[in-house]
């Protein structure tokens, strides 16, 4: 899993003006790579309970979400596409990770993502 996250994930960052046209090849490629990384996140998280939780959280949240997915989400204009991306990421996260989290706070690895959601 670690090798896949470190070597197989690639989401290019293009200027917003380049990807605003959803029919452009760059925009389509960037979107395919984003959704491929979301699928990998969901697959990594499936190992929770089998592999040590801290390893799964490190790969899924620190590496995949914070290094790759969040950059794309932050560069996606606020609107339906951004909401869909955020919803899909949230849907990947196991509920049990949040059982001991007190109201108004979040997991340390989700701080930047949480701030984006609040905006």
C-alpha positions as CSV (number, residue, x, y, z in Angstrom):
1,X,0.0,0.0,0.0
2,X,2.8,2.4,0.9
3,X,4.5,1.8,-2.5
4,X,1.2,2.5,-4.3
5,X,0.7,5.8,-2.4
6,X,4.3,6.9,-2.8
7,X,4.8,5.8,-6.5
8,X,1.5,5.5,-8.2
9,X,-0.4,8.6,-7.2
10,X,0.0,11.6,-9.5
11,X,-2.4,14.5,-9.7
12,X,-1.1,17.3,-11.9
13,X,-1.8,20.9,-10.8
14,X,-2.7,23.1,-13.7
15,X,-3.6,26.8,-13.6
16,X,-7.3,27.3,-12.8
17,X,-7.8,28.9,-16.2
18,X,-6.6,25.7,-17.9
19,X,-9.0,23.4,-16.1
20,X,-12.0,25.6,-15.9
21,X,-13.0,24.2,-19.3
22,X,-14.3,20.7,-18.1
23,X,-14.0,19.4,-21.7
24,X,-10.3,20.1,-22.0
25,X,-7.9,17.2,-21.9
26,X,-6.0,18.6,-19.0
27,X,-9.1,19.0,-16.9
28,X,-10.3,15.5,-17.7
29,X,-6.9,14.0,-16.9
30,X,-6.7,15.8,-13.6
31,X,-10.2,14.6,-12.7
32,X,-9.4,11.0,-13.6
33,X,-6.2,11.1,-11.4
34,X,-8.1,12.7,-8.5
35,X,-10.8,10.0,-8.6
36,X,-8.2,7.3,-8.9
37,X,-6.6,8.6,-5.7
38,X,-9.9,8.8,-3.9
39,X,-10.5,5.1,-4.8
40,X,-7.0,4.3,-3.5
41,X,-7.9,6.2,-0.2
42,X,-11.1,4.1,0.1
43,X,-9.1,0.9,-0.4
44,X,-6.4,1.9,2.1
45,X,-9.0,2.7,4.7
46,X,-10.6,-0.8,4.2
47,X,-7.5,-2.2,5.9
48,X,-8.4,-0.4,9.2
49,X,-8.8,-3.0,11.8
50,X,-6.5,-5.4,10.0
51,X,-3.4,-3.2,9.8
52,X,-2.4,-1.0,12.7
53,X,-4.7,2.1,12.8
54,X,-1.8,4.6,12.9
55,X,-0.3,3.1,9.7
56,X,-3.6,3.3,7.9
57,X,-4.2,6.9,9.1
58,X,-0.7,7.9,8.1
59,X,-1.0,6.4,4.6
60,X,-4.6,7.5,4.0
61,X,-4.7,10.9,5.7
62,X,-1.2,12.3,6.0
63,X,0.0,11.0,2.7
64,X,-3.0,10.6,0.3
65,X,-5.4,13.2,1.6
66,X,-3.0,16.0,2.7
67,X,-0.4,15.6,0.0
68,X,-2.6,15.0,-3.1
69,X,-6.3,15.1,-2.6
70,X,-6.5,18.3,-0.6
71,X,-4.4,20.3,-3.1
72,X,-6.9,19.4,-5.8
73,X,-9.9,20.1,-3.6
74,X,-8.5,23.6,-2.7
75,X,-7.9,24.4,-6.4
76,X,-11.5,23.3,-7.3
77,X,-13.8,26.3,-7.4
78,X,-16.4,26.3,-4.6
79,X,-19.6,24.7,-6.0
80,X,-21.1,21.3,-6.7
81,X,-17.8,19.7,-7.9
82,X,-16.0,20.8,-4.8
83,X,-18.9,19.5,-2.6
84,X,-18.9,16.2,-4.4
85,X,-15.2,15.7,-3.9
86,X,-15.4,16.6,-0.2
87,X,-18.4,14.2,0.3
88,X,-16.5,11.3,-1.3
89,X,-13.5,11.9,0.9
90,X,-15.6,12.0,4.0
91,X,-17.5,8.9,3.0
92,X,-14.1,7.0,3.0
93,X,-13.4,7.8,6.6
94,X,-14.3,5.1,9.2
95,X,-16.7,6.4,11.8
96,X,-14.8,4.7,14.6
97,X,-11.9,7.1,14.1
98,X,-14.1,9.8,15.4
99,X,-15.6,8.0,18.5
100,X,-13.2,9.6,21.0
101,X,-13.1,13.0,19.3
102,X,-14.8,15.7,21.3
103,X,-17.3,18.1,19.7
104,X,-15.7,21.0,17.9
105,X,-12.5,19.2,17.2
106,X,-11.1,16.7,14.7
107,X,-8.3,14.3,14.1
108,X,-4.9,16.2,13.8
109,X,-4.5,14.8,10.2
110,X,-7.8,16.3,9.2
111,X,-7.2,19.8,10.4
112,X,-6.6,21.4,7.0
113,X,-9.5,19.5,5.4
114,X,-11.8,20.5,8.3
115,X,-10.8,24.2,7.8
116,X,-11.7,23.9,4.2
117,X,-15.1,22.4,5.0
118,X,-15.8,25.2,7.5
119,X,-15.1,27.8,4.8
